[in-house]
Amino acid sequence: MLYATVLAEVNRRDDAIRECSLAIESSPGDPVMLYNVVCVYSRLGELERAIETLRQAIAAGYENFPWLHNDPDLDPLRDRPDFKALVPER
């Protein structure tokens, strides 16, 4: 996931998305891996993908909801109704 993050930072969008897919394939159902993919998707502006992957991360057991409210990677998602429905208020 670090590689995908770096690719996103240098505007290699397609490569970053490909690496996210590979990460999910290599660690299916891993809530932390899924969360990290959410961060990359959000940073890339792939908001629908980010929300869907966040659903998967939460279903897989991701529970650090306080961090979801503070992680700057998720800033593009916070005002969306689907994000608010997934992430309980503090």
Residue pairs with C-beta under 8 A, 6 or more apart in sequence:
1 19
1 20
1 23
1 33
1 36
1 37
1 40
3 19
4 16
4 19
4 20
4 23
4 36
4 37
4 40
5 16
5 36
5 39
5 40
5 43
7 13
7 15
7 16
7 19
8 16
8 40
8 43
8 44
9 43
13 44
16 40
16 44
17 41
17 44
17 46
20 37
20 40
20 41
23 33
23 36
23 37
24 33
24 34
24 37
24 53
27 33
29 60
30 60
31 57
31 58
31 60
31 61
31 62
31 63
32 57
32 62
34 53
34 54
34 56
34 57
34 60
34 62
35 54
35 57
35 62
35 64
37 53
37 57
38 50
38 53
38 54
38 57
38 73
38 74
39 71
39 73
39 74
40 73
41 47
41 49
41 50
41 53
42 50
42 73
42 74
42 75
42 76
42 77
43 73
43 76
45 76
47 76
47 77
47 80
50 74
50 76
50 77
51 77
51 80
51 82
51 83
51 86
54 77
54 83
54 86
54 87
55 86
58 86
65 87
65 88
65 90
66 90
68 74
68 87
69 78
69 87
69 90
74 83
77 83
78 84
